[in-house]
Amino acid sequence: MKILFLTDNFPPETNAPATRTYEHARSWAAAGHQVTVLANVPNFPSGKVFPGYRNKLWQRETMDGILVVRVWTYVTANEGFLRRSLDYFSFAVSGIIGGLFLPRPDVVVATSPQIFTALAGCMLARIKRRPFVFELRDLWPDSIVAVGAMREGLLLRLLRRLEYALYRRAAKIVSVTNSFRQILVGNGVPEEKIAVVRNGVDHEAFAPGAKPQQLARSLGVEGKFVAAYVGTLGMAHGLDSLLSAAERLRDRRDLAIVLVGTGAERSRLEEAARRRGLDNVRFVGAVDKELVKQYWRLCDVALVLLRNVPLFHHVIPSKMFEAMATARPIILGVCGESRALLQEAGAGIAIPPEEPEALAEAIVRMMDNPALCRDCGAAGRRFVEERCDRNELALQMLKVLEEAAKPGTRAEA
């Protein structure tokens, strides 16, 4: 089968959409399928083109059996609604134009969170007269409303109409959570066209290991209990509560709180930490995927946090799977499906979102109970080995693509 996959994030970028798409595509290519990924030049999240790449009209490379075609886009940092929207829209336009020069596939797949990539995939599928599959990673534009980046109004109504038009046009929808499927079905999308393929992890790559002592020394956290937040420092994550928890725990000199990553909120959070004199907090910045694994091993407990808004009850942060794979216990400040997953796995402690006192108490509980840390970490590792293997999940999604590509498959009118 010939698969054309549109995504605006792909390695060497290291965020969750890039990792999921790459690992799925790698598995499909290894299974003998012809996979072409249409992406932009790697620049996320800083808005700076990665070394070895240029933001030009067309460039090709092969990565683990995957043909990667990159097209020009308006490049900007992951901050500011207008500029990011221009980035997204420019990729949609370039993706459609670039896709015209690619061989006719058997199926066209496009991934969210933002819907302009899905729009490009849908249009290419129509032009090439092939089925379109929408991979649903986030309910956009609702997610930008949830973080306060956009208000209800005419533009939002138009974007929602576009969103549901794309759901109708899709031959299949692959959702990353059961909650998203329930929302779509409740809004009239036929249940039979929606499959759920959760996020997972390459648990051989993200394996348990000893603390990297050289890394600990370089950060000044040697001999300390490390509570780490690894991921985007964005508007969705409510990380002010983490700074407030750190302030409550400033007398615990055996504790270090490490934030690994960058994003729209990083500068503000760093300034807030300096202003409050939080010498127990370290900001690391963006690191490559291989080094991310070392930071997971460095930490004694993983912090998975989101703001306390209803929409986020329907998501499962992908960092949960990486933490569990490396046998690190989790403190989860997210409600809904994420909490149910954590409890099913027995992989950590759930707390109410954006409650600094509860977060501080959970960190202390983990610090003072090594057996709890060990047991939760081991349980999480068992869970991902049994239930969240990335290759098996990729093959589940492949079955959906094969079903979509069958002659006679039609989208809803």
GIRALIN-V649958 format. One record per backbone hydrogen bond with DSSP energy under -0.5 kcal/mol. NH is the residue of the N-H (numbers start at 1). CO is the residue of the C=O. If there is no record, write none. Layout:
nh = [NH	NH]
co = [CO	CO]
This chain:
nh = [3	3	4	5	5	6	7	13	19	20	21	22	23	24	25	26	27	28	29	30	31	32	33	34	35	36	36	37	38	38	39	39	41	47	48	50	53	56	59	61	63	66	67	68	68	69	69	70	70	71	72	75	78	79	84	85	86	87	88	89	90	91	92	93	94	95	96	97	98	99	100	100	101	101	102	106	107	108	109	110	111	112	117	118	119	120	121	122	123	124	125	126	127	128	129	129	130	131	133	134	135	135	136	136	137	140	143	144	145	146	147	148	149	150	157	158	159	160	161	162	163	164	165	166	167	168	169	170	171	172	173	174	175	175	176	181	182	183	184	185	186	187	187	188	189	193	194	195	195	197	197	199	201	203	205	206	207	213	216	217	218	219	220	220	221	222	224	225	226	227	227	228	228	229	230	231	231	233	234	237	241	243	244	245	246	247	248	249	250	252	253	255	256	257	258	258	259	260	260	261	261	265	266	266	269	270	271	272	273	274	275	276	277	278	279	281	282	284	284	285	285	292	293	294	295	296	297	298	299	300	301	302	303	304	304	305	306	307	309	312	313	314	315	320	321	322	323	324	325	326	327	328	329	330	331	332	332	333	333	337	338	338	340	341	342	343	344	345	346	347	349	351	355	356	359	360	361	362	363	364	365	366	367	368	369	372	373	374	375	376	377	378	379	380	381	382	383	384	385	386	387	388	390	393	394	395	396	397	398	399	400	401	402	403	404	405	406	406	409	412	412]
co = [1	34	107	3	36	109	38	10	15	16	17	18	19	20	21	22	23	24	25	26	27	29	28	1	33	3	34	67	5	36	37	69	71	43	43	42	50	54	70	68	66	63	35	61	66	37	67	59	68	39	57	73	45	77	80	81	82	83	84	85	86	87	88	89	90	91	92	93	94	95	96	97	97	98	99	2	2	131	4	133	6	135	114	114	115	116	117	118	119	120	121	122	123	124	125	126	125	106	108	172	110	133	134	174	135	138	139	141	141	142	143	145	144	144	153	154	155	156	157	158	159	160	161	162	163	164	165	166	132	132	193	134	173	195	136	177	178	179	180	181	182	183	184	185	184	190	191	173	193	175	195	176	388	201	202	202	205	211	212	213	214	215	216	217	216	216	221	254	224	225	256	226	301	258	228	229	260	262	232	234	238	239	240	241	242	243	244	245	247	249	251	252	225	280	227	256	282	229	258	259	285	233	233	263	265	266	267	268	269	270	271	272	274	273	277	278	257	259	282	259	261	288	289	290	291	292	293	294	295	226	226	329	228	302	331	303	333	236	307	309	310	311	312	317	318	318	319	320	321	322	324	323	300	347	302	330	349	304	331	313	315	335	336	337	338	339	340	341	342	342	330	332	352	354	355	356	357	358	359	360	361	362	363	364	366	369	369	370	371	372	373	374	375	376	377	378	379	380	381	382	383	384	201	389	390	391	392	393	394	395	396	397	398	399	400	401	402	403	406	168	170]
